[in-house]
Amino acid sequence: MDDKWEIRPHSDLEQLVERATQGEAVELTRDGKTVARIVPAVSAKFDPPSWEELTEFRRRVNLPNDMSIRDMIDDGRKR
């Protein structure tokens, strides 16, 4: 969290929302205990990897000789 604020009714909300729109996360406290958090709606942009990046990643992954990706998926479902 970037900051903590003691709650004062109706006085700080607009400022705290503005800070959240700028990417800052704020904790609201009452009697020293956190009661709420105001966080940005979108914390970070997600750019999916390109096909080339996925292909390169797959090339670097080494599976045991007798195991396929399907085997790994099935094994994960059994747990």
N, C-alpha and C positions, 0 to 999 in steps of 0.2 A: 504494500500500500504506500502511496506517496505521501499521505497526510492523514491526520486524525483531527476531528472537530467535535467539540462538545455541542450538543444540540441546543439551539436557541430558537424557539418556535417562530416560524415565518420569516426570520431575518436573514438566514444564510442560504436558503434553498436555491434561489436563482443563481447566486455566485457559484455554488457547488455544482449545479447542473452545467454551467458554463465551463467550469474546469474539466468536467467529464467529457464535454464535447472537444476539448483540446487534448484528450488522451490520458488524462490523469485519473487515478482511482483514489477515492476518498472514503475513509471509515467514519461513521457517525457514532458517537459514544454518548452514553447517559450514565452518570455516576461512575465514570471510568471504565465501563464495559461497552464493548462494541455491540451495537444493536442493529446496524444496517451498513451497507456499502453502496456507494454510487460509483459505477464503473462505466467506461465507454461502451456503447452498444457494439461497436466493432473494434476489437482490440488490435488487430493486425490484418493486413491484407494477406490473402492466401493466393499465391500464384501456383496453380498445379504444375507439376513437372512436365517438361516437354517430352515428346516421344523419344527423342535422342537421349535425354537424361534417364528415362526409364529403361531404355535398351542398355545403356552403359551400366546402370545399377544391376540389372539382371545378369550381365556378363561377369560382374564381380562376385555375385552370390554363388557359393559353392555348396551344393547339396551332396549328401552322401551318395555314393554311386548307385545304390539300390533304392533310393527314395525319390519320389516325384513330388511336385507341389501338391497334387491331389492327395497323396499319402499324408503329407503334413496337415492339410486341411482336415482330413478324416481323423487323424490322430488328435488334433486340437478339439474336435467335437466330442471325442470320447471322454475328455477330461472334465 
